[in-house]
Amino acid sequence: MAKLIFDPAGYTVTEGTESVELLAKEFALLQFLYEHRGKAFSREQLLDRVWVLEYPVERTIDDHIYRLRKKLHRWGHVRINTIRGYGYSLSIAEPKGMDNPSMRDEEIQSAVTGLFEKYHLLGQGKSIMALAAQHEVLGFEIDAFYRRYIRFLQADIKWFVETNELQPGERLYGLLLILAGITPDSTRVLGYCERALKQGLMPPTQHREMEILNILEVYADAGLPEMAVERFEQTRRVVEQDGLTGFVMPVALMEMYVHLVAGNWNEADQTAARLERLLEKEPYIREIGRFGVFKGLRLLSEGREREAEQCLDEGLEVLSMSLHMPLYLAAINQINLFLRRRYPESPLVHKFASLFEATEKEYHLLELRPAMEQCIMDTLSVETGKKE
């Protein structure tokens, strides 16, 4: 099925090799219909979902649908259907398959895999999804790893909960990473992560990444940064012993964040200086965005609120542009946790709490979190039962 790629930074929608620029509400309306494709909505329901806290008339929906149809006319398989006397629905027709000779060309398949790997390293989620969207036109198969990784980049929670394409341990790892970034109750997430590690439920590579990297940020989120600091030496040792050169920058970012939460300002500044040197040599988008957010938190600690706000906004914008939604959501959550714990009187508290709430609504997190947690608990319980 054809896939639309939504870029909230520029209100553009991409399908295959073509992009369309939309106005903000056109973008929000199309994205909502796309996320619920095949389901009909009344005009009143669309107003409630897309024009939250606004009071437009029902004619507003008809006007926006008219403009969307004009802008999307070239994509004949993307249809906004009128449900007479009720409202609208969106459907996407199955495109005709293409028997490209390149599908069987090992050299092309290898070159494309190399592109995916490079974009992954550079943190260019947008490039990964744009390349994947063109796979039929260009004639290549998407590697199974990257089919799953694209779902992760999109924070496709529903897919992770329902899919049969993942082993239980792989599903558990993906859900834990996403859940850690979208729930303010980090203590509960920490409990899930510790149980998953203790029971050895995840594949070896993902177990190692959780143990030396991911869980350390969860310790900080849960207000236990000192427990993360105690494990820094082990993380550095594993990275060096296993030759994990790709972990150097993510580990440094994790250490900076942990030091910020702990109030270890000198250590945070030293790590920030090291990160600036690393980013000069390897300016990866994903890491640039996270570093911008953490620089903003450090500026807050120095009382430079205006500069901090600018830095936080820019960091989030870069993460949004990278289309790495789990990291974008996690950054918003971490900003909120940091503000509430250290600077509850700051005027920025309301701004970023509102952003978190808006993001919850946009990605239906309140509806999806219970299913995520149930899936995680079911996996932990089933595996515990097997061992017993």
C-alpha positions in Angstrom: 0.0 0.0 0.0 1.2 3.5 -0.8 2.5 5.4 2.2 2.3 9.1 2.9 5.2 10.7 4.8 4.2 13.7 6.9 6.8 16.4 7.7 5.3 18.7 10.4 8.3 21.1 10.2 7.2 22.3 6.8 3.6 21.0 6.5 4.6 18.8 3.6 3.3 15.4 2.6 5.4 13.1 0.5 4.3 10.1 -1.6 6.9 8.3 -3.6 9.0 11.0 -5.2 6.5 13.8 -5.0 5.8 16.3 -2.2 2.9 18.6 -1.6 2.9 21.7 0.6 -0.2 22.2 2.8 -1.5 24.8 5.2 -1.4 23.9 8.9 -5.0 22.8 9.2 -5.0 21.0 5.8 -2.0 19.1 7.1 -3.6 18.2 10.4 -6.9 17.1 8.7 -5.1 14.9 6.1 -2.9 13.4 8.8 -5.9 12.6 11.0 -7.8 11.0 8.1 -4.7 9.1 7.0 -4.1 7.7 10.5 -7.8 6.5 10.5 -8.0 5.6 6.9 -11.0 3.5 6.0 -13.1 5.0 8.8 -15.8 7.6 8.2 -16.1 10.7 10.4 -18.8 13.3 10.6 -18.0 17.0 10.1 -18.6 17.5 13.8 -16.2 14.8 14.8 -13.5 16.2 12.5 -14.0 19.7 14.0 -13.6 18.2 17.5 -10.4 16.3 16.5 -8.6 18.8 14.3 -9.9 22.2 15.5 -9.4 21.6 19.2 -10.5 24.5 21.4 -11.6 26.4 18.2 -15.1 27.1 17.1 -15.3 27.0 13.3 -18.5 26.2 11.4 -19.1 22.9 9.6 -18.5 24.6 6.3 -14.9 24.9 7.3 -14.5 21.1 6.8 -16.0 21.2 3.3 -13.6 24.1 2.3 -10.5 22.2 3.6 -11.6 19.0 1.9 -12.1 20.8 -1.4 -8.6 22.3 -1.2 -7.0 19.0 -0.2 -8.6 17.2 -3.1 -7.2 19.9 -5.5 -3.7 19.6 -4.0 -3.7 15.8 -4.0 -5.4 15.3 -7.5 -2.2 13.9 -9.0 -2.3 11.0 -6.4 -5.3 9.2 -7.9 -5.0 6.3 -5.5 -5.3 8.6 -2.4 -9.0 9.4 -2.2 -11.0 11.5 0.2 -14.5 10.0 0.0 -17.7 11.9 0.7 -20.2 9.9 2.8 -23.5 11.4 1.8 -25.4 13.0 4.6 -22.6 12.2 7.1 -19.0 13.3 6.4 -15.7 12.0 4.9 -13.3 9.1 4.9 -9.9 8.5 3.3 -8.9 5.4 1.4 -5.8 4.4 -0.4 -6.0 2.0 -3.4 -3.4 -0.7 -3.8 -0.9 0.5 -6.5 -0.2 -1.7 -9.5 2.9 -3.8 -8.9 6.0 -3.3 -11.1 8.2 -6.1 -12.2 11.5 -4.2 -12.1 14.6 -6.2 -13.2 16.5 -4.4 -10.4 14.5 -6.3 -7.8 16.7 -9.3 -8.7 20.0 -7.3 -9.1 22.2 -8.0 -6.1 24.4 -5.0 -6.8 21.5 -2.6 -6.6 20.1 -4.3 -3.5 23.5 -4.1 -1.8 23.8 -0.4 -2.7 20.4 0.4 -1.3 21.1 -1.4 1.9 24.3 0.7 2.2 22.2 3.9 1.8 19.8 2.8 4.5 22.8 2.0 6.8 24.3 5.4 6.1 21.1 7.3 6.7 20.6 5.4 9.9 24.1 6.3 11.1 23.5 10.0 10.2 20.2 10.1 12.0 18.3 11.0 8.8 15.0 9.4 9.5 13.3 11.5 6.9 15.7 10.2 4.2 15.1 6.6 5.3 11.3 7.0 5.0 11.6 8.9 1.7 13.8 6.1 0.2 11.5 3.4 1.5 8.5 5.1 0.0 10.1 4.9 -3.5 11.1 1.2 -3.3 8.7 0.1 -6.0 9.5 2.9 -8.4 13.3 2.4 -7.9 13.0 -1.4 -7.8 14.4 -2.7 -4.6 13.3 -4.7 -1.6 13.4 -3.1 1.8 15.5 -5.2 4.2 13.4 -6.7 7.1 15.4 -4.8 9.7 14.6 -1.5 8.0 10.9 -2.4 7.6 10.7 -2.7 11.4 13.0 0.3 12.0 10.7 2.5 9.9 7.8 1.5 12.2 9.9 2.4 15.1 10.9 5.8 13.6 7.2 6.5 13.2 6.5 5.4 16.8 3.8 3.1 15.3 2.6 1.8 18.6 -0.4 0.1 17.2 1.8 -2.0 14.9 4.2 -3.0 17.6 1.3 -4.2 19.8 -0.5 -6.1 17.1 2.2 -7.3 14.6 3.2 -11.0 14.2 6.4 -10.0 12.4 8.4 -9.6 15.6 9.6 -12.1 18.2 8.4 -11.3 21.7 11.8 -10.0 22.8 12.1 -7.7 19.8 8.6 -6.4 20.4 9.4 -5.9 24.1 12.5 -3.9 23.3 10.7 -1.5 20.9 7.8 -1.0 23.2 10.0 -0.2 26.2 12.0 2.4 24.2 8.8 4.1 23.0 7.1 3.9 26.4 10.1 5.4 28.2 9.6 8.5 26.0 5.9 9.0 26.3 5.0 8.4 30.0 5.8 10.7 32.9 5.8 7.7 35.2 9.4 6.7 34.6 9.5 4.6 37.8 7.1 2.1 36.3 9.0 2.0 33.0 12.2 1.4 35.0 10.6 -1.6 36.7 9.7 -3.1 33.3 13.2 -2.5 31.9 14.9 -4.1 35.0 12.6 -7.2 34.8 13.3 -7.6 31.0 17.0 -7.5 31.6 16.9 -9.8 34.6 14.8 -12.4 32.7 17.0 -12.1 29.6 14.1 -11.7 27.3 15.6 -9.5 24.6 17.9 -10.5 21.7 21.6 -10.2 22.7 22.3 -7.0 20.8 19.2 -5.3 22.2 19.9 -6.6 25.7 23.3 -5.1 25.6 22.0 -1.7 24.3 19.4 -1.6 27.0 21.9 -2.5 29.7 24.7 -0.1 28.8 22.7 2.8 27.4 18.8 3.0 27.4 18.2 2.0 31.0 20.7 4.6 32.2 18.5 7.5 30.9 15.4 5.8 32.4 17.2 5.8 35.8 17.7 9.6 35.4 14.1 10.0 34.3 13.0 8.2 37.4 15.0 10.6 39.6 17.8 8.1 40.2 20.7 9.6 38.2 23.3 8.4 40.8 22.5 4.8 39.9 23.2 5.6 36.2 26.5 7.3 37.1 27.6 4.2 38.9 27.3 2.3 35.7 29.2 4.7 33.4 32.4 2.8 33.7 30.8 -0.5 32.7 29.3 1.2 29.7 32.6 2.7 28.6 34.3 -0.6 29.0 31.8 -2.5 26.9 31.9 0.1 24.2 35.7 -0.2 24.0 35.9 -4.0 24.3 33.2 -4.6 21.7 34.4 -1.9 19.3 31.0 -0.1 19.4 32.2 3.1 17.6 28.6 4.0 16.8 27.8 4.2 20.5 30.3 6.9 21.3 28.1 9.8 20.7 24.8 8.3 22.1 26.7 7.4 25.2 28.1 10.9 25.6 24.6 12.3 25.2 23.3 10.0 27.8 26.0 10.9 30.2 25.4 14.6 29.7 21.7 14.2 30.4 22.3 12.1 33.5 24.8 14.7 34.9 22.2 17.5 34.2 19.5 15.6 36.2 22.0 14.9 39.0 23.1 18.6 39.1 26.7 17.6 38.3 27.3 20.8 36.3 31.1 20.5 35.8 30.8 17.0 34.5 27.9 18.1 32.2 30.0 20.9 30.8 33.0 18.6 30.2 30.8 16.1 28.4 29.2 19.0 26.4 32.6 20.2 25.3 33.4 16.6 24.1 30.2 16.4 22.3 30.8 19.7 20.4 34.1 18.2 19.2 32.4 15.0 18.1 29.6 16.8 16.3 32.1 19.0 14.4 33.6 15.8 12.9 30.2 13.9 12.6 27.3 16.3 12.4 24.5 13.7 12.7 21.0 15.3 12.7 19.6 13.0 15.4 22.5 13.8 17.8 22.5 17.6 17.0 18.8 17.7 18.0 19.3 16.0 21.3 22.4 18.0 22.1 20.4 21.2 21.5 17.8 20.1 24.0 20.4 19.2 26.6 22.2 22.5 26.1 18.9 24.2 26.7 18.5 22.4 30.0 22.1 23.5 31.0 21.2 27.1 30.2 18.2 26.8 32.4 20.4 25.8 35.3 22.4 29.0 34.8 19.3 31.2 34.9 19.5 32.1 31.2 15.9 31.3 30.5 15.4 33.2 27.2 18.5 31.5 25.6 17.4 28.2 27.1 14.0 28.4 25.5 15.5 29.2 22.1 17.9 26.2 22.5 15.1 23.8 23.5 12.9 25.0 20.7 15.7 24.5 18.1 16.6 21.1 19.4 13.0 19.9 19.2 12.7 21.3 15.7 15.8 19.4 14.5 14.4 16.2 16.1 11.1 16.8 14.4 12.8 17.4 11.1 14.7 14.1 11.4 11.4 12.3 11.7 12.7 10.2 14.6 9.5 10.4 16.6 10.6 8.3 19.6 13.5 10.7 20.3 11.3 13.7 19.6 8.6 12.5 22.1 11.3 11.5 24.6 12.9 15.0 24.4 9.6 16.7 25.2 9.0 14.3 28.1 12.6 14.9 29.5 12.2 18.7 29.3 9.0 18.4 31.3 10.5 16.1 33.9 13.5 18.4 34.3 11.4 21.6 34.6 9.0 20.1 37.1 11.7 18.8 39.4 14.2 21.7 39.3 12.3 24.8 38.1 8.6 24.3 38.9 8.0 28.1 39.0 9.5 28.7 35.5 7.0 30.1 32.9 8.4 27.4 30.6 6.7 24.8 32.7 3.3 25.7 31.2 4.6 26.0 27.7 6.2 22.5 27.6 3.4 20.9 29.6 1.0 22.2 26.9 3.3 20.8 24.2 3.3 17.4 25.8 -0.5 17.4 26.1 -0.8 18.5 22.5 1.5 15.7 21.4 -0.4 13.2 23.5 -3.6 14.1 21.6 -1.9 14.2 18.2 -0.4 10.7 18.6 -3.3 9.3 20.6 -0.9 8.4 23.4 -3.5 8.3 26.1 -5.4 5.7 24.1 -2.4 3.6 23.2 -0.4 3.6 26.4 -2.7 1.0 28.2 -2.3 -1.4 25.3 1.4 -0.9 25.3 1.8 -1.6 29.0 -0.5 -4.6 28.8 1.6 -6.1 26.0 4.8 -5.5 28.0 3.3 -7.0 31.1 1.9 -10.0 29.2 5.4 -10.7 27.7 7.1 -10.4 31.1 4.5 -12.6 32.7 4.5 -15.3 30.0 8.3 -15.6 30.0 8.3 -15.7 33.8 5.7 -18.5 33.7 7.9 -20.5 31.2 10.9 -20.3 33.5 8.9 -21.4 36.5 
